[in-house]
Amino acid sequence: KISPSGEVIAVGQDEMVSLLGADLKPRVDLRFTGPAAAQATAPDGKLELLGDQTGAGQYCIVAQRAYPFELCEDQLLQDDLVVDALLPN
């Protein structure tokens, strides 16, 4: 348990850490994409980019086509996903 309320559990494997609620439902997944970078993904698909994302080569896929991430980032990015995942319900 890592949150002050004891409601969040962290589970890690390889380059990923998942934050789960006490009910074991996913709150956010953290993937480490570089020495000083991570990408947080919420169950609803929203993203938070953390650290230096230079050279991450990000893209989004829509209808089986890949597009530069800049074209869809407004729809995908959300601030404070990790902070929200650590707060009690």
N, C-alpha and C positions, 0 to 999 in steps of 0.2 A: 504494500500500500504506500502510495507516495503523496497523496493529497492530505492536507491538515484534517479534513473531515473523515479520511479513511475510505472515501467512496470511489477512488480511482486506483486501478491496478495496472502496472506496466509489465508487458511481456515482450521479450526481445529475441530476435533471430537474425543472423547475418547482419545486413546493413539496415534493419528495420526494427522499430520499437512501436508496439501497439499500446495505446491507452484504452483500457476497458473500464466500464462502470462496475460497481459491486455486483450488478446483475449479469455481468460478463458480456454486455452489449458493447460493440465497438464505439468509441468516441472519436478517436483520431489515430491515424497511422503516420509515423514519422519515418521517412526514408532518407538516409544520409547519402547525398549525391556528390559529395566532394569533401575535401579536408575541412572546409569551413562553411558547408552548405547542407541544408536539409529541405525536404518538401513534406508538408503536412497535408494529409488527405482525409476529409471527413466522409462518413458513410453516404452522404448525399452528393459526393463528387466535388465539393468545393475544395479549393487548394489554398494553402498559405506557403509562400516561399520564404525561407529563412536563410540568412547569411549571404555569401557571395555566390551568385548564380552564373557567373561568367563562364561561358563555354559549356553550359549544361545541355545545349542542343535540344531544347524543349519544343514540342509541337503538339497540336491537338488533332484528333481524328473525328471527322464528321462525315457520315455516310460513306465510310470506307476510303476517305481521302484525308491525307495529312496536310495540315496548314501550319504556317508559322504561328507560334504561340501568341504573338502580339495581336493576332486577329481575333482571338477568343478569350484573352485574359480577363477582360472586363466582366465576362459572364462566369468565369471560373474562380477568380481570386476573391478571398475573403480574409480580412485581418482578424487576428486574435483567435484562430481556431484552437491553438494549443492552450492558450489561457482559458478559453471557454470550456475545454475538455477537462481541465483540472478543477474547475469550480463545482461545488455541490449542485445537485439538481434543484 
